[in-house]
Amino acid sequence: MGIVREAFNTVTIAWKDLNELWRSKIRLFTLIMMPLLLISVLGFMFPSGYTMKHISVGIVQLDRGDEARAIVGEVIRMATSSGALDILSFASTEQAKEALMEGRLKGILIVEPGFSEQVAMGGRGSMRLILDQTSPTISLAVSSSITAILSAVSAQIAERGSQDHITAAISLEQESIVPGAASNPFEFMAPGFLATMVMMSGMSGLASAISRERELGTLDGMMMSPISRFSIILGKALSQTIRGLFQGLIMICLTMVLFGVRIYGSPILMLLVLLLGVLGFVGIGIIATSIASEQETATMILMMMQIPMMFLSGTLYPIEQLPAWLQMVAKAIPLTYVVTALRKVMVLGAPMTAITGEISILIIIAVVSISIAIPLFERAITK
Amino acid sequence: MEADIEVKGLAKYFNGFPALNHIDLTVYKGEFFGLLGPNGAGKTTLMRILTTLLRPSEGQAKVGGYDVVKDASKVRTIIGAVSDKLIMYNLLSAKENLRFFARLYGLKGNAIEERIDELLDLVELRSWQNKLVGTFSTGMRQRLNIVRALIQNPKILFLDEPTLGLDPQSQRFIKDLVIDLNKKGMTIVLTTHDMDEADELSQRIGIIDRGKIIACDTPSSLKRMQGVGTLEEVFLSLTGRGLRDSANEKVPTVVRHRRMFG
């Protein structure tokens, strides 16, 4: 009976909050616009195969044999027809490198000497891809495009020649590749942005929602009613969670439609990860705001926590790129586990068994933070 | 007479500053009690403790026989409160607001709708039941705010300046309403700066100043004791004529600035 009553009170408060949100067109508009703007801007900032067009890549043929000419011809045709890359021929590697240094190229594809001979003998012809290190995201995009084109070219040649072995005819050696990147660079970023959005909604949203009710005086109405503080927090958290998930859904749809991000895993698993993440963030948000003497301080504390979390959690770049000591810090951040689990599910199609570690840690964080948050909240509002 | 509110040695400190300084007070069952005091005297702190919104630092307070700290949830079932702020959501209709609070008080099914209809009729807002509260006039909002506090038919009602900023018609309506509730047996505690209102409504009046109850009696006895003709004169003679927001007042900063939650 007690649990049913708590659940009923929780839903009553959450429903009231969502009803208010629905009625406030400006708040609803902002809620929808935030993920739209965020994902659009970031999506175009981190070019994907869908947004990146006409990136200049140099090609250097150090082998002039028939096989090399045929493959280079196909590469140029496919790259040009898709519009993703503009291929420029260079006589020597040095000339191409010079162009890359000057910023006229974003990558150089080199057909190594002896390519044709190796392929003709049934071996693997060597190619080398040099990437512009100053722009890791564009490097990733160039790399994925070239890799995709080369595998398509190999497949075409295999079909024409009815030779099975030709599918592995090209070995591509890459220089300066960012570790951990997905084939579409934005597929690497999207789970991070999704998790960050949910974190911000959970941590700041609840604190400001409670603060608003406090200032209006309506929080007193709930506090004077014979319901538990747990119901109040859970009700507010539930409405914030629904809002956060709604924003997350908008972001997922946008990343799929605009930037070609594919989701390989289970949407239910994604939802579970996001839900656990929100609960943890809500708890942390309440703790931060309960110990703050005023809202401005609370906002500063939350900002201080959110910004490093965003940069250290692997949202923008793989954690492996961080120095060892910062990797340790990253592992203490809840957002890291949300991002990692989401990325595994979304990009790799990982099943539940592959993310049990992250899920367990998120459950622990959620339980511990909410358990600390509730008494702190009660003390803060009645002290 | 049976006591509905019993306060003994109640103190509340904010960073060492005594907002309430060991006060004793009794309000009897069915009584209409007026609590007066200058700004910052401790009225709101006392009301917030009695309505379980604040924890006392020392002493004890019982409401309806229940301790406000140990039995807070029981206290909450028998009290209604109208604070100085409207406890209403502007983006919900009158009915949705009342339905929300009815559910928090454990009302269910048809009982909710029947109670809401009864209360809306009481404050003549039935025809406005589906309109958003944000579209209401100040008087309408306050009428609704009062019946919101009556949703679970409380035994004790706390009113913090319920007629502040209202036109004379709305003031009269609310005064008649609370007089009627008191006649039906509801214990009412009223804080106000309107001395005429306190004089008219209250059977007894307590005057609080600097965290202490400095006088407590019927309005007529207070006037007689001070040898003056109005309650305002009683108030000024007991609390002084100096302004309370002057630089000489030692009100600590911590009390003034808004906290995140409290």
Interface residues (C-beta under 8 A of the other chain):
Chain A: R5 F8 N9 T12 I13 K16 N19 E20 R23 S24 A207 I210 S211 R214 E215 L216 G217 T218 L219 D220 G221 M222 M223 M224 S225 P226 I227 S228 T289 S290 A292 S293 E294 Q295 T297 A298 F377 A380 I381 T382 K383
Chain B: T51 T52 L53 L54 R55 S73 K74 R76 T77 I79 A81 S83 D84 K85 L86 I87 M88 Y89 L91 L92 E96 F100 F101 R103 L104 Y105 G106 L132 R148 H257 R258 R259 M260 F261 G262
